[in-house]
């Protein structure tokens, strides 16, 4: 599968509390050829199971914090965007099964590389966010 085919293979789910940031991420990812779906912590579980298979979830720290403690059972690879990569935040992310943590502001191709890696590794069992079913 070529890189361009990979972008069209599945949908990237974005759960970001800031609407402007969510729209900006969607715009950037769609320019790269990805299918993108926005959701929030309330529609997250429904969005994971609906429509096209999800390649990965891009989640921001605020949504993660509000959802934390409500995770179980692996679903999809997750990229967590944080304000600061503290040891505590990295430990919390690891405990929740987060695939990759990237620090905001997202500069250069950091997010795109994290997404490509997550999409490439998506079929790996036990790799991704633990979330209620």
N, C-alpha and C positions, 0 to 999 in steps of 0.2 A: 504494500500500500504506500503510495507516495504521500508526501507531506500535505499536499493540497487535498487529497482524498481523505486524509485523516481529519482535516478540519470539517469536512462535510459528513463524517461518519456518525456523530452524535451531538447532542445538545449540551451546551455548558449552562449550568444553572447558577444564577447569581443571587445571593441572599445578602444584601447590603442595606443597612438602615437609612443611609443618606441617598435620597432619590437622585440628586445631581450626580453623585459618584456612580450610582448604579447605571444611570443613563450614559455616562461617559464610558464606563467599562463596556456596556453593551455596544455602543457605537464603535469603539476601538476593536473589539473582538469581531464584530460583523464585518468591518473593513478587512480583517484578516481572513474572512471566509467562514467563520464559525457561526453555527446556529446558536442563538442565545435566548434564554428564558429568564425573566426576573421573578423573584418570589420574596417572601418575608418569612419570619419564623412561624407565622400562623398558617401559611400555605405550603411550607417546605415539604412536609411529608406527602401531601397530595401531589405536589409537583414532581417529586422523585419518581412516583409510580405512574404518572400520566404521560401520554404521548410518546414521543421518540425516547429511546434509551438515553440516559444522561451519561456523558463522558466524565464529568467532574462537577464539583460544586465550588464556587468561589464565594467565600464567607468572610464577612468582616468581624472584627473583634467585638463590636457591640452586640451583633446578632448572636455570635458564639456565646458571649457571657450570659445573655438572656436565656439561651437554650441549654446551657451547660447543666449537667446533672440529669438531663432527659434523653440520654443516649444509650442505646444497646443494639447489638446486631449490625454487622457491616452492611453498608449500602453502596456508596460511591466514593472514589477518591476525593479528598477535600484540600483546597488551598485556603489557608487562613491568612488574611491581611491584618496586621497588627500595627499599633502606633509605635511600640517599642518591644524588641525581642528580649524580654527579661527571662531569667531562669524559671521563675514561677509560671509565666505565660507559656513558655516552651514545655514545661512539665505538664501543665493543664492540657495543652494541645496534644501532647503525646498520649496522655491518659485517655483522651477522647478518640484517638485513632486518626488524628489529622495527618495527612500525607505530607504537606509542605507548608512552612510558615514563611511569609514574605513581609517585609517591613514597608509601611507607607511613609512617605509617598512612593508610589510604584514608579521607578524610573527605568528608562531603557526597555530592554526586552525581558526583564525579570519575570513578570507575570506570564508572558507568552511562553517562556521556557518552562516555567512550572506547569502550565497547562499542557504543553506538549508531552512532558514527562508523565503527568497524571494520566493523560489519554493513552499513552503507550503502555503504561502499567495497569490500566483499569481492570483488565480481566484477572489480575492476580488475586486469589482468594485471601480474605482477611485484610484487605487493603482499602481503607476508607473510613468514613464517618460512621460511628455507631449511633443509630437513631431508632426511636420507637417505631414499630411497624403498625 
